[in-house]
Amino acid sequence: MAVARLETGDHRQPENGFVAPEPSPPKLLPQIDGSVLPFLGGFGKYQRELIVLTWIPALFIGFSQFSDYFLLAQPNSTCVHGEANWTAGPLSVTGDANGSMPGRYVYSDGTGNDTQCMCAGWKLESQTGLVQNVVTKWNLVCSSAQNVHIAKFSLLVGSIFGYLVMGVLADWFGRQPVLIISLLFMLVFGLTVAFSVNVSMFSTLRFFEGFCLAGVTLSLYVMRIELCLPDKRFSMTVAASFVVLAGQLLMPGLAALCRDWQVLQAVIICPFVLMLSYIWIFPESLRWLLSTQQYHRSKGLMYRIGRKNKVDMEVDTTGILLELERELPRKPKRTCIIKMVGTRNLWKNIVVLCVNSLTGYGIHHCFARSMMDPEAREGFHSFLADYFTMAGIAVASCLALCPAVALLGRRGGLLVFMIVTALASLLQLGLLNCECDGRISEMPSALLPLTELRDTLNKKFSVAFSIIGMFSSHAVSSLSIFFCAEITPTVIRGGGLGLVLASAGFGMLTAPIMELHNQKGYFLHHVIFACCTLICIICILLLPETRRQPLPESLADGESYARQPLLPPKRLGEQHLLLTRAETRDYSRVHDTPVRQAITSEASACEGSAATNGVKLP
């Protein structure tokens, strides 16, 4: 029997003519952050120009996302009831507790007496800068007030379905086709909304507008991430978030200039026409082309990037172009998000981030409702004050994200903001539950000053905790979405990001649901999300850290991300129990050693010879 001898490093000639297989050199094309992009000039002029092109539409996206605050805002209403006029506040609904009986709409006449909504007419006055909006145009009050909530649902529900569907299509057909198709239909449905003849037509068209808006948002987000090197990804994403917030801050001025909701809707949608030029300007994502083995298309795009970044493509010292030529015969290989179910770690990471985004946006409404309660903020309750307060908190949250992520990383920053959110929610619940059983008028006169002081402090602390909670929950939501884009492999990044964005949409959907039920069950709603924050704190510890790590390209790369300890080792050379991504090794061929191969081949030859001679081996 032939015997093979293992090499010990001195490269001696193997015996009996047996040659050990040479280890194949590592492939360079899958190492996009480590090999391909540095070879093409890194973060050069080509990448910077395309990043700016993804920022410009973010302003228009901000207009569309916050348009409901103006198009569907409840106006100040004056009820004409016979010969008497009452100035009505926000309409409320009364009815059976289990919802079996239809509710009656009531309004307050200012004296604490509620009157049934049986008015001869309504005098509606918008407070958003618009002379007329959807509510005032079609008198959506009393029995028609539920149509306002349905219209608010439409854009959010359309966005949820858009994120789920367009994310899968972006992984299968590419980022650029999804962007262009979403833009075309966004223009069609968005402009048609301005010519709606009734509220049903308005709500239906807003659903499709939200669907297309989700496609534009998701494709731009993914393309921006895939253009950047590891040290630029977060800063470029936060810059785009500031552009969206600029759109939120500019909306009141835009509404004051337009004066009519139809003009405002047209002005919001028309700038998307400029993005049609992206058909020729904006190419497909090189990272996606390489990950799906579309090497013919990748070759032309790589030369285009090299020329733009002034890289001499004739000098290929790395061997990337040579490897690209060898891989050209390969067929394209696409992956669906359903393949995520067969993984061990990847699906858990995405589910954890989905729950984080859902909790962040869901509990954000709880804090906003507490802060903007007219009873808790007497003399300061107005539409513009509330609107700019929310925008200012969002800006401050994005500003705080930058140093927090730089110091603590993605996982550490997400954990800190989630802990702050949980503490703020628990303290807020304590203040909501800490109410005096008796009324002030029934208190002894000596205790009235103390009771009034306690109630005043209670309201001030409630507003303070609400601001802190809105600040931290906004950071949790934004960071969860970005974290998912980094942790999901390129081949399914669109679908994974679509899942997290759809979860965020479900969280936003809780706000109009609570309004539809006239804030009934608000305390239980807040308790449920407060419990979710505690669960999220534990789950965040299971996530890996992605700071300064290359983006995963395949499902195997996504699986190789392992959880690292929160604190660094105390002693030099201390080995972590969990391997990092760079230390992960492949042991699938551990038995394929030269000795074992030689023995296996010799045994097979002996069995074949014995079978031929009719000899039965023991």
Salt bridges, closest charged atoms under 4 A:
ASP10 OD2 - ARG12 NE 2.61
GLU15 OE2 - ARG5 NH1 3.36
ASP33 OD2 - ARG233 NH1 3.99
ASP33 OD1 - ARG287 NH2 2.88
GLU49 OE1 - LYS308 NZ 3.46
ASP68 OD1 - ARG206 NH2 2.33
ASP171 OD1 - ARG175 NH1 3.14
GLU209 OE1 - ARG206 NH1 3.23
GLU226 OE2 - ARG175 NH2 2.63
GLU226 OE2 - ARG493 NH1 2.95
GLU325 OE2 - LYS299 NZ 2.65
GLU327 OE1 - ARG330 NE 2.27
ASP386 OD1 - ARG377 NH1 2.56
ASP386 OD2 - HIS381 ND1 3.37
GLU442 OE2 - ARG439 NH2 2.85
ASP455 OD1 - ARG454 NH2 2.94
GLU486 OE2 - ARG233 NE 2.77
GLU486 OE1 - ARG410 NE 2.89
GLU515 OE1 - LYS152 NZ 2.97
GLU553 OE2 - ARG287 NH1 2.85
ASP557 OD1 - ARG581 NH2 3.83
ASP592 OD2 - ARG589 NH2 3.32
